[in-house]
Amino acid sequence: MAQYKRIRKGDKQLKIMTTDEVWKLPAIVNRFLSYRAAIPLAQEQIGVMMSILGSREHPVENFLDLGCGDGILGAVILGEYPKSRGVLADFSEPMLEQAREGLKDYTGQLAFENLDYGDPAWIERMQAYSPFDAIVSGYSIHHQPDARKRPIYEEIFSLLKPGGWFINIEHIAAESQLAVDLF
C-alpha cells in the first residue's frame, strides 16, 4: 500500500506519495528502465566495478546486489563468474520482477529478496546467505536518509567475508571544492 505524507502549500493541504514508494509502481519502474542509458558514465562505472572485482585474489562465489533494481549489476557479475551464487534484494516488487525475468537463466543460483534495507531488520534476512565475497549496490543507497547511511555501511561490512569487498556505484555531491576538482 502506498504511503503518503501531507504538506501544506499556502492555504491548501496536499497529499504526496513518499519518494521511495514511487519505485513500487510498475509505470515508474518501466520508465526508469527505458531511460537508464542516459545516466552519465553508467557503463564505465560498471566496468570499473568489474575491474575491481577482477583484481581479487579469488573469484566471486557469493554476492549480494543491494537495491538491485532490474539486476543489472548481478547480471554483469554472473557474466564474469557464471558459477557464482547471488542474492538480489530490492524493496520494489516490480523491479524484482524485472530482475527475475532478465536473469531466468540463473534461477537456481539466485535468491530474490523483497526487503527494505532502510529498516535495520533487513540484516537478519541476509545473514542466512552470508558471508559474501562481494556486495554491490548501484544508484540506491543515496535514497536513504543521511542518518541511516552509516549504519547501512556497518551492516554491509558485517555481511562480508574477511577480505570481502563492497562496491557502491553512486553519483554524489562532493562536500569540498578539492573533491570536485579531483573529480
C-alpha positions as CSV (number, residue, x, y, z in Angstrom):
1,M,0.0,0.0,0.0
2,A,1.4,3.4,-1.0
3,Q,2.4,5.7,1.8
4,Y,1.7,9.4,1.7
5,K,2.7,12.5,3.6
6,R,0.7,15.6,3.9
7,I,2.3,19.0,3.3
8,R,0.8,22.5,3.4
9,K,1.1,24.8,0.4
10,G,-0.4,28.1,1.2
11,D,-3.9,27.5,2.4
12,K,-4.1,24.1,0.8
13,Q,-3.0,20.7,2.2
14,L,-1.5,18.3,-0.4
15,K,-1.2,14.6,-0.2
16,I,2.1,13.5,-1.7
17,M,3.4,10.0,-2.2
18,T,6.7,9.4,-0.3
19,T,9.6,9.3,-2.7
20,D,10.6,5.7,-2.0
21,E,7.1,4.5,-2.7
22,V,7.2,5.5,-6.3
23,W,9.7,2.8,-7.0
24,K,6.9,0.2,-6.3
25,L,4.8,1.5,-9.2
26,P,5.2,-0.5,-12.4
27,A,4.8,2.5,-14.6
28,I,7.7,4.4,-12.8
29,V,9.9,1.3,-12.9
30,N,9.4,0.8,-16.7
31,R,10.0,4.5,-17.4
32,F,13.3,4.4,-15.4
33,L,14.5,1.3,-17.1
34,S,13.8,2.9,-20.5
35,Y,15.9,5.9,-19.6
36,R,18.8,4.3,-17.7
37,A,21.2,4.6,-20.6
38,A,21.1,8.3,-20.0
39,I,22.8,8.1,-16.6
40,P,26.2,9.6,-17.2
41,L,29.1,7.1,-17.4
42,A,26.9,4.2,-16.1
43,Q,28.6,1.7,-18.4
44,E,32.0,2.9,-17.4
45,Q,31.2,2.7,-13.7
46,I,30.0,-0.9,-14.2
47,G,33.3,-1.6,-16.0
48,V,35.3,-0.1,-13.1
49,M,33.3,-2.3,-10.7
50,M,34.2,-5.4,-12.7
51,S,37.9,-4.3,-12.9
52,I,37.9,-4.0,-9.1
53,L,36.3,-7.4,-8.7
54,G,38.6,-8.9,-11.3
55,S,41.6,-7.8,-9.2
56,R,40.5,-10.0,-6.3
57,E,42.8,-12.9,-5.4
58,H,39.8,-15.3,-5.6
59,P,36.8,-15.3,-7.9
60,V,33.4,-14.1,-6.6
61,E,31.5,-17.1,-5.4
62,N,28.7,-15.4,-3.4
63,F,27.5,-11.9,-3.9
64,L,24.7,-9.5,-2.8
65,D,23.2,-6.9,-5.1
66,L,21.7,-4.5,-2.7
67,G,18.9,-2.3,-4.1
68,C,19.3,-4.4,-7.2
69,G,16.6,-2.8,-9.4
70,D,16.4,-4.9,-12.5
71,G,19.5,-6.9,-11.6
72,I,22.0,-5.2,-14.0
73,L,24.9,-5.5,-11.6
74,G,24.1,-9.0,-10.7
75,A,23.9,-9.9,-14.4
76,V,27.3,-8.5,-15.1
77,I,28.8,-10.4,-12.1
78,L,27.2,-13.6,-13.4
79,G,28.5,-12.9,-16.8
80,E,32.1,-12.9,-15.5
81,Y,31.6,-15.5,-12.7
82,P,28.9,-17.8,-14.2
83,K,29.1,-20.3,-11.3
84,S,28.7,-17.7,-8.6
85,R,25.6,-17.6,-6.4
86,G,23.8,-14.3,-5.6
87,V,21.1,-12.6,-3.7
88,L,19.3,-9.7,-5.4
89,A,17.5,-7.5,-2.8
90,D,15.1,-4.7,-3.5
91,F,12.0,-3.3,-1.9
92,S,10.3,-2.8,-5.2
93,E,8.5,-5.9,-6.4
94,P,8.2,-4.6,-10.0
95,M,12.0,-4.1,-10.0
96,L,12.5,-7.7,-8.7
97,E,10.1,-9.0,-11.4
98,Q,12.4,-7.4,-14.0
99,A,15.4,-9.0,-12.3
100,R,13.8,-12.4,-12.2
101,E,12.9,-12.2,-15.9
102,G,16.3,-10.9,-17.0
103,L,18.2,-13.5,-15.0
104,K,15.9,-16.5,-15.5
105,D,18.9,-18.5,-16.9
106,Y,20.5,-18.3,-13.5
107,T,17.4,-19.1,-11.4
108,G,19.0,-22.0,-9.4
109,Q,21.9,-19.8,-8.4
110,L,19.9,-16.7,-7.2
111,A,17.7,-15.7,-4.4
112,F,15.4,-12.7,-4.8
113,E,14.5,-10.9,-1.6
114,N,11.9,-8.2,-1.3
115,L,13.1,-6.1,1.6
116,D,13.8,-2.6,2.7
117,Y,17.3,-2.1,3.9
118,G,16.2,1.2,5.3
119,D,14.8,-0.9,8.1
120,P,17.6,-2.3,10.2
121,A,15.8,-5.7,10.3
122,W,17.0,-6.4,6.8
123,I,20.3,-7.7,8.1
124,E,18.7,-10.7,9.8
125,R,17.3,-12.0,6.5
126,M,20.7,-11.5,4.8
127,Q,22.6,-13.4,7.4
128,A,21.1,-16.6,6.1
129,Y,23.0,-16.1,2.8
130,S,26.2,-14.5,4.2
131,P,29.1,-14.2,4.3
132,F,29.5,-12.6,0.9
133,D,32.7,-12.3,-1.2
134,A,31.2,-9.1,-2.7
135,I,28.3,-6.7,-2.0
136,V,27.5,-4.3,-4.8
137,S,25.0,-1.5,-4.9
138,G,24.2,0.9,-7.7
139,Y,22.3,4.2,-7.5
140,S,20.3,3.0,-4.4
141,I,21.9,4.0,-1.1
142,H,21.6,7.7,-1.9
143,H,17.8,7.3,-1.4
144,Q,18.4,6.6,2.3
145,P,18.3,9.4,4.8
146,D,21.8,10.6,5.8
147,A,21.4,9.4,9.3
148,R,20.8,5.9,8.1
149,K,23.7,5.6,5.7
150,R,26.5,5.0,8.2
151,P,24.5,2.2,9.9
152,I,23.8,0.6,6.5
153,Y,27.6,0.6,5.7
154,E,28.2,-1.0,9.0
155,E,25.6,-3.7,8.3
156,I,27.0,-4.3,4.9
157,F,30.5,-4.8,6.4
158,S,29.1,-7.3,8.9
159,L,27.9,-9.5,6.0
160,L,31.2,-9.6,4.1
161,K,33.7,-12.5,4.4
162,P,37.1,-11.4,5.8
163,G,38.7,-9.7,2.8
164,G,35.3,-9.3,1.1
165,W,34.6,-6.2,-0.9
166,F,31.8,-3.6,-1.1
167,I,31.4,-1.5,-4.2
168,N,28.9,1.3,-4.2
169,I,28.2,2.9,-7.6
170,E,26.7,6.3,-7.0
171,H,26.7,9.9,-8.2
172,I,27.3,12.1,-5.2
173,A,27.8,15.7,-4.5
174,A,31.3,16.3,-3.1
175,E,31.5,18.2,0.1
176,S,34.6,20.1,-0.7
177,Q,36.0,22.0,-3.6
178,L,39.1,19.8,-3.6
179,A,37.0,16.7,-4.2
180,V,35.1,18.5,-7.0
181,D,38.5,19.5,-8.6
182,L,39.9,16.0,-8.2
183,F,36.8,14.5,-9.9
